[in-house]
Amino acid sequence: MIKEVIMPKLGETMEEGYLVSWKKNEGEKVEKGEVLFEVMSDKTNFEVESLHSGYFRKKLYEPSDNAIPVTTVIGYISDTPDEPMIDIEKKSEPKTDVSEEKPVEKTTISEATGKEESTVSGRIKASPVARKLAEEAGIDISLIKGSGPEGRIEKEDVLDYLSSKKTEGKPSSSGDYTVKEWTPLRRIIARRLSESKREIPHYYIEGRFIVDRIAEIKEAKKEEGIDLTYTDFLIFLAAKAIKEYILVNAAVVNDEIRIYSSVDIGLAVSVEDGLVVPVLKNCDSKSIYEISKERKQIVEKARLNKLTEGEIKNARFVISNLGMYGVENFQPIISPPGVAIMGVGKVGKELVVIEDKMAIIPVMNVSFSFDHRVIDGAYAGMFYKKFKEIMENPVLD
């Protein structure tokens, strides 16, 4: 029996993935539960296990920088190594090969003159996969010559066109510029942040936390051999404030506002060529020491590209800390499906007035981005006030 291998849907918001590598060659035996291929989605790589035992008979896709829609058939497994594979490619056609015709206003470029020539309005034949690839690459599909029946544009036509454009876009002999190619990670980041900024009505709150008490505790713990960071305090104390203002712990999924009982906080981590957001689970029920230990472990895994699917799911409230770079303030973009994110600036000593007395004490600059569909300004203000009170009067018990 022939069984399909599909691009899996690894998360609620996943619509497509990038095939990173195959772990088996065609003809090799594969066991159910054995890793068959690796996929990148939501800025993280996942190893995908085979759902069947048998022989890996056919690859329909090779690893590349091109996205593959979820549920697309990408290969086949058979029960025996010599099972007939008659017209096997056609079995996947219903998912990706139904012709889609879309009226467009065509503009072509004359190769002879290099000038634009207007043509009459027409209908471009292209497979859905070809059209999606062209859309992702930001190119006018009418400029591509199709090789399919009646001139239909196929996936290979788009890839050939993109390949030719890459060659044209290499550095000029004068050395005016160089071209940095889009990597799958950067494409995912670009798409998700563009969607977030376009679809979520952001608004912002900024302020300062006086963190002299936290600085004192950090120093005292350091003398005891315990290394706590400001990020550890932020995660631990934010969970306490979020527990009282549960809308900050919400997510928008399938047009539903979902409010969760566990406080799972995402932490933006810089990695090669981008950033990922691993999640620390159940922060409201953990000590700051447990959070600190878990943070160090998950940040290390993120930088080694070893995060699992579960370690990046359900990031709602997210903390992004740029203070170590000397950044004072910034307005981060919300990471869907969450509805709030905090940007942390540098901690520096400032002259402040406390109870009519001037003092030079450590101050942390912070900013918050909220989703106005879910969180109104007054609610955000109350959350900010509570969080500030907790930060300025920290209790570790």
C-alpha positions in Angstrom: 0.0 0.0 0.0 1.3 3.5 -0.9 1.1 6.1 2.0 1.5 9.8 1.7 4.1 11.9 3.5 2.7 15.4 4.0 4.0 18.8 5.2 2.6 18.7 8.8 0.8 21.5 10.6 2.9 22.0 13.6 1.0 24.9 15.2 -2.3 26.7 15.1 -0.9 29.6 13.1 1.3 27.5 10.8 0.3 27.7 7.1 3.5 26.6 5.4 6.9 25.2 6.2 10.3 25.0 4.7 11.8 21.5 4.0 15.3 21.7 5.6 16.5 18.1 5.0 15.5 14.5 4.4 16.8 12.0 6.9 16.2 9.1 4.5 17.1 8.4 0.9 14.7 6.9 -1.6 14.6 3.2 -1.3 15.7 3.1 2.4 13.6 1.4 5.1 11.9 3.6 7.6 10.2 2.7 10.9 7.2 4.4 12.4 8.4 7.0 14.8 11.8 7.4 13.1 12.8 10.9 12.1 12.1 11.2 8.3 12.7 14.9 7.6 13.3 18.3 9.1 11.1 21.3 8.7 11.5 25.0 9.6 8.4 26.8 10.8 7.8 29.7 13.1 11.5 30.4 13.1 12.4 27.0 14.5 13.5 23.7 13.0 11.6 20.6 13.9 12.4 16.9 13.3 9.3 15.2 11.9 8.8 11.5 12.6 7.4 9.0 10.1 3.7 8.0 10.7 4.3 4.7 8.9 6.7 1.9 8.6 7.9 0.8 5.2 10.2 2.0 2.5 10.7 5.6 1.5 10.0 5.4 -2.2 9.6 8.9 -3.6 10.6 12.6 -2.8 8.3 15.2 -4.4 10.3 18.1 -2.9 13.9 18.8 -2.3 15.2 21.0 0.5 15.1 24.7 -0.6 14.3 28.2 0.4 10.8 27.8 -1.0 7.8 27.5 1.4 5.5 24.5 1.1 1.8 24.8 2.2 0.8 22.5 5.1 -0.9 19.2 4.1 0.9 19.2 0.7 2.1 15.7 -0.2 6.0 15.8 -0.2 6.8 12.1 -0.5 5.6 8.5 -0.4 6.2 5.4 1.7 5.3 1.9 0.5 4.9 -1.4 2.4 7.4 -3.2 0.2 10.5 -2.0 -1.7 9.2 -3.1 -5.1 5.5 -2.1 -4.8 4.3 -0.6 -8.2 4.4 3.2 -8.2 2.1 3.8 -11.2 1.4 7.5 -11.8 2.4 8.3 -8.2 2.9 12.0 -8.9 -0.7 12.4 -10.0 -1.9 11.3 -6.5 -0.7 14.6 -5.1 -2.2 16.8 -7.9 -5.5 17.5 -6.2 -3.7 19.3 -3.4 -1.6 21.6 -5.5 -2.3 21.3 -9.2 -5.8 22.6 -9.7 -5.5 25.4 -12.3 -6.4 28.8 -11.0 -7.2 31.5 -13.4 -7.2 35.1 -12.3 -7.8 38.2 -14.4 -4.9 40.6 -14.4 -3.8 43.7 -16.2 -0.6 42.5 -17.9 2.5 44.6 -18.6 5.3 43.0 -20.5 8.9 44.2 -21.0 10.1 44.2 -24.6 13.5 42.5 -24.7 14.4 44.3 -27.9 13.7 47.9 -26.7 13.7 47.5 -22.9 10.6 49.6 -22.7 7.3 48.8 -21.2 4.5 47.8 -23.6 0.9 47.7 -22.4 -1.1 44.7 -23.4 -4.8 44.0 -23.2 -6.3 42.6 -20.1 -6.0 38.9 -20.0 -6.2 35.8 -17.8 -3.0 34.1 -16.5 -3.0 30.4 -16.1 -0.9 29.2 -13.1 -1.0 26.5 -10.6 -1.8 27.6 -7.0 1.8 26.6 -5.9 3.3 28.7 -8.7 1.1 31.7 -7.9 1.9 31.4 -4.2 5.7 31.3 -4.9 5.4 34.4 -7.1 3.4 36.2 -4.5 5.9 35.4 -1.7 8.8 36.6 -3.9 7.0 39.8 -4.7 7.1 39.3 -8.5 4.4 39.9 -11.2 3.5 36.4 -12.3 2.6 37.8 -15.8 6.3 38.3 -16.5 6.9 34.6 -16.3 6.7 32.3 -19.3 4.8 29.2 -18.6 5.9 25.7 -19.8 2.7 23.9 -18.9 -0.3 23.0 -21.1 -1.6 26.1 -23.0 1.2 28.1 -21.4 0.2 27.5 -17.8 2.8 28.7 -15.3 4.2 25.8 -13.2 6.2 25.8 -10.0 9.4 25.1 -12.0 8.8 28.2 -14.2 8.7 30.5 -11.1 11.9 28.9 -9.7 13.7 29.3 -13.0 12.6 32.9 -13.1 13.8 33.6 -9.6 17.1 31.9 -10.3 17.7 34.1 -13.3 16.9 37.2 -11.2 19.4 36.1 -8.6 22.1 36.0 -11.2 21.1 39.4 -12.5 21.1 40.8 -9.0 24.7 39.9 -8.1 27.1 42.6 -7.1 28.0 45.0 -9.9 31.6 45.2 -11.1 31.8 48.7 -9.6 31.2 47.2 -6.2 28.3 49.6 -5.4 26.4 47.0 -3.3 26.1 43.3 -2.5 22.9 41.3 -2.4 22.0 39.4 0.8 19.6 36.5 -0.1 16.5 35.9 1.9 16.9 32.9 4.1 13.8 30.8 5.2 14.2 32.3 8.8 14.2 35.8 7.5 11.2 35.2 5.3 9.2 33.8 8.2 10.2 36.8 10.4 9.3 39.2 7.6 5.9 37.6 6.9 4.8 37.2 10.6 5.9 40.7 11.6 4.3 42.3 8.5 1.0 40.5 9.3 1.2 41.5 12.9 1.8 45.2 12.1 -0.9 45.2 9.4 -3.6 43.3 11.2 -3.1 44.2 14.9 -4.0 47.7 16.0 -1.0 48.4 18.2 -0.8 51.1 20.8 2.0 51.9 23.2 2.7 52.7 26.9 6.1 53.8 28.1 7.6 54.5 31.5 10.4 53.8 34.0 10.8 51.3 36.8 12.9 52.2 39.8 14.9 49.1 40.4 17.2 49.9 43.3 15.6 47.1 45.4 16.2 44.6 42.6 19.8 45.8 42.2 20.3 45.2 45.9 18.8 41.7 45.8 20.9 40.8 42.7 24.1 41.9 44.5 23.2 40.0 47.7 22.4 36.8 45.7 25.6 37.2 43.7 27.6 37.1 47.0 25.8 33.8 47.8 26.9 32.4 44.4 23.4 32.8 42.8 23.5 34.8 39.5 20.1 36.4 38.8 19.6 38.8 35.9 17.1 41.6 35.4 15.4 39.4 32.8 14.9 36.7 35.5 13.2 39.3 37.7 11.1 40.6 34.8 9.7 37.1 34.0 9.1 36.2 37.6 7.4 39.5 38.6 5.5 40.0 35.3 3.8 36.6 36.0 2.5 38.0 39.3 1.0 41.1 37.6 -0.4 39.1 34.7 -2.1 36.7 37.1 -4.2 39.7 38.3 -4.8 41.1 34.8 -5.6 38.0 32.8 -6.4 39.7 29.5 -2.6 40.3 29.1 -2.4 36.5 29.1 -4.8 36.2 26.2 -4.3 35.1 22.6 -6.3 35.6 19.4 -6.8 32.3 17.6 -9.3 31.6 14.9 -11.1 34.9 15.6 -11.5 33.8 19.3 -10.1 35.6 22.3 -8.6 32.8 24.4 -7.6 33.4 28.0 -5.4 30.8 29.6 -5.1 29.7 33.2 -1.3 29.1 32.9 1.0 32.1 32.5 3.4 31.2 29.7 5.9 34.0 28.9 7.9 34.2 25.7 11.4 35.6 25.6 12.8 37.1 22.4 16.3 35.5 21.8 18.7 36.7 19.2 20.1 33.9 17.0 22.1 33.8 13.8 20.2 35.6 11.0 17.2 36.5 13.2 15.4 35.8 16.5 13.2 33.2 18.0 10.7 33.3 20.9 11.0 30.3 23.3 8.5 30.0 26.0 8.8 29.6 29.8 5.8 27.6 31.0 3.8 28.2 34.1 5.8 31.1 35.3 3.2 32.0 37.9 3.9 28.8 39.8 7.7 28.8 39.8 10.3 30.4 42.0 12.7 33.0 40.5 15.5 30.4 40.9 13.6 27.8 38.8 12.9 30.5 36.2 16.5 31.6 36.1 17.7 28.0 35.5 15.1 27.3 32.9 15.8 30.6 31.1 19.5 29.8 30.8 18.7 26.3 29.4 16.1 27.4 26.9 18.2 30.4 25.6 21.1 28.0 25.0 18.8 25.6 23.2 17.5 28.4 21.0 21.0 29.5 20.0 21.9 25.9 19.2 18.7 25.6 17.1 17.5 22.7 19.3 14.2 24.0 20.5 11.3 21.5 20.3 7.8 22.4 19.1 6.4 22.5 22.6 9.1 25.0 23.6 7.9 27.7 21.2 4.2 27.2 21.4 1.8 29.4 23.4 4.0 32.5 23.6 1.5 35.2 24.7 3.1 37.9 26.7 6.6 38.4 25.4 9.6 40.1 26.8 12.2 41.7 24.5 15.3 43.0 26.2 17.7 45.3 24.3 19.1 47.1 27.4 22.4 45.3 27.2 23.0 47.2 23.9 22.5 50.6 25.5 19.0 51.0 23.9 16.9 53.3 26.0 13.4 52.8 24.5 11.8 51.0 21.6 8.4 49.9 20.5 8.4 46.1 19.8 5.9 44.5 17.4 3.4 42.0 19.0 4.1 38.4 18.3 0.9 36.6 17.3 -1.2 35.1 18.6 -0.3 37.0 21.8 -1.8 40.4 22.6 1.1 42.2 24.4 4.8 42.5 24.4 7.2 44.4 26.6 10.4 46.2 25.4 13.1 46.6 28.0 15.7 49.3 27.7 18.9 49.9 29.6 19.2 50.1 33.3 21.1 53.3 34.3 21.5 55.5 37.3 19.5 58.6 37.2 18.7 61.6 39.5 15.1 61.1 40.7 12.9 62.7 43.4 11.5 60.3 46.0 9.4 61.7 48.9 10.7 65.2 48.1 14.3 64.0 48.3 16.7 63.7 45.4 18.6 60.5 44.9 20.7 58.8 42.3 19.3 55.3 41.8 19.1 52.6 39.1 16.2 53.1 36.7 14.9 50.7 34.0 13.2 52.1 30.8 10.3 50.0 29.6 7.7 50.1 26.9 4.6 48.0 26.2 2.8 47.3 22.9 -0.9 46.2 23.3 -3.5 44.8 20.9 -6.3 47.3 21.1 -8.8 44.7 19.8 -8.5 42.9 23.2 -6.9 45.3 25.7 -8.3 48.8 26.2 -6.1 51.7 27.4 -7.5 51.8 30.9 -6.9 48.1 31.4 -3.4 48.4 30.1 -2.8 51.4 32.4 -3.9 49.4 35.4 -1.7 46.5 34.5 1.2 48.8 34.1 0.6 50.4 37.5 0.4 46.9 39.2 3.6 45.7 37.4 5.5 48.9 38.4 4.4 48.4 42.0 5.6 44.8 42.0 8.9 45.7 40.3 9.7 48.5 42.7 8.8 46.4 45.8 10.0 42.9 44.8 9.2 39.9 47.0 10.8 36.6 46.0 8.8 34.3 48.3 
